[in-house]
């Protein structure tokens, strides 16, 4: 193929794309970019970097078992992640609700509690 034939094919493809999707689809992204937009973009990047740095510097760090941890993390309420039925530790997000409400993982909820929630609430209320 000759170079002219290739350029004709490219032009035909671009025209077909522009016809189907609009002229924006074949527009060069750099065509709307100028020095003013570049300066605005760089300023936004600087603001974002300052914000991220201030967030990371805000939290006071405390040494806990040889590791520095943010005080914000230490103030969070600790939840028990051990199922009271099968005694396994769960990292699964699906277990969060069942751990908080019934002290069980999802599997144990299905096996032991589902359909008997009112009995479990009565037992917990009596304690």
LUMGUDO-434521 format. One line per field, with one value per residue (C-alpha): z, y, x; residue number from 0; chain. Coordinates in Angstrom, 2 decimals. Last residue first. Layout:
# LUMGUDO-434521
pz: Z; ... .
py: Y; ... .
px: X; ... .
tikol: NUM; ... .
dovex: A; ... .
//
This chain:
# LUMGUDO-434521
pz: 80.67; 80.28; 77.19; 75.50; 76.05; 74.84; 71.77; 70.89; 71.17; 68.95; 66.31; 65.92; 62.19; 61.37; 64.52; 64.39; 60.81; 58.95; 61.75; 62.06; 58.37; 58.63; 61.60; 65.08; 67.88; 67.04; 66.19; 65.80; 64.46; 62.16; 60.62; 60.09; 58.78; 55.12; 55.39; 55.95; 58.31; 60.69; 63.69; 64.34; 67.62; 65.93; 68.02; 69.65; 66.36; 67.00; 65.43; 68.61; 67.77; 68.98; 69.09; 67.31; 69.42; 68.60; 64.89; 65.41; 67.55; 64.39; 64.79; 64.96; 65.22; 67.92; 69.84; 69.76; 69.24; 69.03; 66.07; 66.15; 63.19; 61.37; 59.37; 56.92; 56.41; 55.93; 53.31; 51.36; 51.41; 50.31; 47.43; 46.33; 46.37; 44.31; 41.77; 41.44; 40.78; 38.10; 36.39; 36.46; 34.96; 32.19; 31.48; 31.06; 28.90; 26.45; 26.01; 23.66; 20.73; 22.99; 23.18; 19.36; 18.15; 16.64; 19.15; 19.59; 15.93; 16.60; 17.37; 14.06; 11.57; 13.39; 13.47; 9.74; 8.96; 11.02; 9.23; 5.83; 6.83; 8.01; 4.76; 2.72; 4.79; 4.10; 0.34; 0.29; 1.98; -0.63; 0.00 .
py: -11.42; -11.66; -9.41; -11.65; -14.72; -12.87; -11.53; -15.04; -16.41; -13.63; -14.36; -17.99; -18.06; -17.68; -18.35; -21.68; -22.60; -19.32; -17.26; -19.78; -19.28; -15.49; -15.27; -14.91; -12.35; -11.77; -8.06; -6.85; -10.10; -10.63; -7.20; -7.51; -11.11; -10.15; -7.99; -11.05; -10.78; -13.41; -15.04; -18.51; -19.52; -21.69; -20.38; -17.15; -15.99; -13.97; -10.48; -8.54; -4.88; -2.20; 1.28; 3.73; 6.00; 4.09; 4.75; 8.51; 8.32; 7.37; 4.33; 4.13; 0.51; -1.03; -2.56; 0.72; 3.95; 6.85; 9.18; 12.43; 12.68; 15.97; 15.26; 12.83; 15.13; 18.15; 16.30; 15.25; 18.80; 20.28; 17.76; 18.54; 22.28; 21.77; 19.60; 22.24; 24.88; 22.67; 22.28; 26.03; 26.69; 24.14; 25.64; 29.06; 27.69; 26.11; 22.85; 22.67; 21.16; 18.80; 16.33; 15.91; 15.77; 12.49; 11.71; 15.39; 15.51; 13.31; 9.61; 8.09; 10.79; 11.56; 7.85; 7.48; 10.60; 9.34; 5.97; 7.69; 9.92; 6.90; 5.06; 8.10; 8.39; 4.74; 5.20; 8.20; 6.19; 3.51; 0.00 .
px: -28.47; -32.26; -32.24; -29.68; -31.88; -35.00; -33.15; -31.95; -35.46; -36.86; -34.22; -35.34; -36.08; -32.39; -30.37; -28.52; -27.59; -28.13; -26.61; -23.78; -22.91; -23.16; -20.83; -22.23; -22.42; -26.13; -26.43; -22.86; -21.43; -24.44; -24.07; -20.33; -20.37; -20.85; -17.73; -15.58; -12.60; -13.93; -12.29; -13.68; -15.33; -18.02; -20.93; -19.72; -18.19; -15.04; -14.90; -15.63; -15.80; -13.47; -14.92; -12.69; -10.50; -7.32; -7.63; -7.84; -4.70; -2.78; -0.53; 3.28; 4.37; 6.60; 3.71; 1.78; 3.71; 1.33; 1.01; -0.88; -3.22; -2.99; 0.21; -1.43; -4.40; -2.14; -0.09; -3.19; -4.53; -1.21; -0.97; -4.52; -3.84; -0.66; -2.52; -5.25; -2.59; -1.01; -4.40; -5.03; -1.58; -2.22; -5.64; -4.05; -1.24; -3.70; -5.56; -8.57; -6.64; -4.70; -7.60; -7.53; -11.13; -12.28; -15.02; -15.98; -17.01; -20.02; -20.46; -21.71; -20.70; -17.46; -16.58; -17.31; -15.29; -12.37; -12.48; -12.51; -9.59; -7.60; -8.29; -7.24; -4.07; -3.25; -3.85; -1.53; 1.23; 1.09; 0.00 .
tikol: 126; 125; 124; 123; 122; 121; 120; 119; 118; 117; 116; 115; 114; 113; 112; 111; 110; 109; 108; 107; 106; 105; 104; 103; 102; 101; 100; 99; 98; 97; 96; 95; 94; 93; 92; 91; 90; 89; 88; 87; 86; 85; 84; 83; 82; 81; 80; 79; 78; 77; 76; 75; 74; 73; 72; 71; 70; 69; 68; 67; 66; 65; 64; 63; 62; 61; 60; 59; 58; 57; 56; 55; 54; 53; 52; 51; 50; 49; 48; 47; 46; 45; 44; 43; 42; 41; 40; 39; 38; 37; 36; 35; 34; 33; 32; 31; 30; 29; 28; 27; 26; 25; 24; 23; 22; 21; 20; 19; 18; 17; 16; 15; 14; 13; 12; 11; 10; 9; 8; 7; 6; 5; 4; 3; 2; 1; 0 .
dovex: A; A; A; A; A; A; A; A; A; A; A; A; A; A; A; A; A; A; A; A; A; A; A; A; A; A; A; A; A; A; A; A; A; A; A; A; A; A; A; A; A; A; A; A; A; A; A; A; A; A; A; A; A; A; A; A; A; A; A; A; A; A; A; A; A; A; A; A; A; A; A; A; A; A; A; A; A; A; A; A; A; A; A; A; A; A; A; A; A; A; A; A; A; A; A; A; A; A; A; A; A; A; A; A; A; A; A; A; A; A; A; A; A; A; A; A; A; A; A; A; A; A; A; A; A; A; A .
//
